[in-house]
Amino acid sequence: MDILIKSFNRPYYLDRCLYSISIHLKNFIGNIYILDDGTPNIYLERIQLKYTKVIILKSDNYETKSKFIEIHNYNLPNKIPSNFWYQSAVKISEYFIVLEDDMWFTKTIDVDRLKHNCEKENVALLKLFWVGNTKVIGDVSIKNVDNIVLYKPIIQFNNPTVFKYIYTKHNPLWRKLLTVLGLFSSQKELQYYTIYSVAGAIFKKDYYLGIWENSNTFVNEKQQLINAIKYNNKNKVYFGRINTEVLKTGFMSSAFTKYKYPNFSIHDFNFTLNEYWLQNDKLFCNNLEFDIEYSGIKKILKLKNKSDAYINQWEDWVFNFKKEYQEMGCDI
């Protein structure tokens, strides 16, 4: 069973991800593909040196984005390599794991056993990660198989057209009417994520290709949910999760700008940590039960002469990032 890791300019997190794979994946026979969209070569060469068996693939946008980053021009082309991810999945094993570069394993899993059970039970999607949010892992268990819980997806409407008109139309009056009628709520929308995931899961190839079909330079999550509904309607498959979450994700940074601050830039932050990691990578692979050490990052920022305003705004950035997930019901 192969592994795809989506990567963009955070080698300090990618290192953590790969390190966790090396110590927590039992009976893993497959390739690890890093699907990179612009991390400068100096960092990728270090990754390749540390993890000699990984296969690094580069998107069509790679050269342009990496050059922008190298000259600290962060007005990056707004192109998501969706087709690159899709085409990469076409060429690999029938079941595969998809990770983001800021995900890492915290517990040991037997990859071969999980693969066998997914094949035996015809599992389309097996979640390894849900950030403690039980709303996205199914309310009704069908059966337990080894270390897997197979569940019955309970979604509001099985008709993709109905979903489209309720959850993709953003006219405020229309949304208010649907809310009053009890047809729209964020909690009901979360139910659809029991049959969908972007990463942190084992995917059956035809399911993954089905939900990413016709994705080119952007990610339309609502359309992918519609594709997941269609797939679920047409195929006799199971959806499931592992008994206990075995992955965590980072909240210290992001690959893209999420909030604007006068003295803080997430791209500059990533550059600062990338350069520190290049010289001293020990901090980033410590204690996988938790995120990268908060106090350690503050020390790096001070060492690199970042102002108090910069550090305070980074802390506010982290607070807001976590809050987004907490408001969705995640346990952070």
C-alpha positions, 0 to 999 in steps of 0.5 A: 500500500503506497503513501501520497504526501501533499507537500508545500514549503514546510519541510520542517513538518514534512520531516516530522511526518516522514519520521513518524512513518519510519517508526510507526508503520508496521509491515509497510510495503509500498512507496512513499510519494511526496507530491510537492508544489513549490518547496525550494530544492535546497530543502527537498535535497535534505529530505531526500538525504534523510529519507533515501527511499522516498520518491519526490514528484513535482507539480507543473507549478513547481518551478514557478512557485519555488522561484517565487519563494526563493526570492521572497516574493509571496504573491504566489500563483493561486493554482492548486495542483488538483490534477497532479494529485489525481494523476499521481493516484492513478498510477499507484496501489489500489488502496493507498494512504493520503497525508498532508505534510503537517500530519504525523503518526502517533501510534503504530499501525499494521499497514498490511493488516489494514489493507487486507481488511479494507479489501475483504470488506470493500471499504471505500474510505477508512479514516485514520484521523478526525481531530476528535470530531465524532460528527465526521466518523458516523453515528451508527456502527455496523460491525467491528473488524479487527482494528476497524469500525465500519459505520453506516453513514447517516446523511440528511439527503442522498440526492446530490441535487438536493444537497447542491441546492441546500449547501452550495447556494449562499444567498443570505435570504435563501440560507435563512429560509432553509435554516428556519425550515430546519433544512440547513445547519452546520451540524447536518452538513458535517454528516456528509463528511462521514463519506468524505475526507481530503487526507488522513485516511486510507482510500480505495482508488476508484473512490478517490478518483471519483471524488477528485474527478474534473478537479483542475486548478482548484479544490471545490469541496462542495463538488467533492461532497456531491461526488462522494454522495453519487459514489455512495449511491452507486457502489456497495461499499463500506465507510469506516475508521480505525478504532483510535485516531493514529494521526495528529496535525499541526496548528503552528502554521499553514501553507497558505495565508489565512489571516492578515497581520501588519507585522506577521507573515505566514510565508516569512514564518515558514521561511524562518523555520525552514532555515532553522530546520536546515541547520538543526532539525532535532526540535521538529521530530521530538515528542510526537504526542504533541505539536511542535514545541510552542516554546521552542518556536518562540525561541527560534523567532527570538533567535532570528530577531523577530519583533515582539509584535511579530511573535504576538501576532503569530500567537494570535494567528495560532489561536484563530487557526485552532478556533476555526476547528474548535467551532466545528467540534474538533478536540484540540 
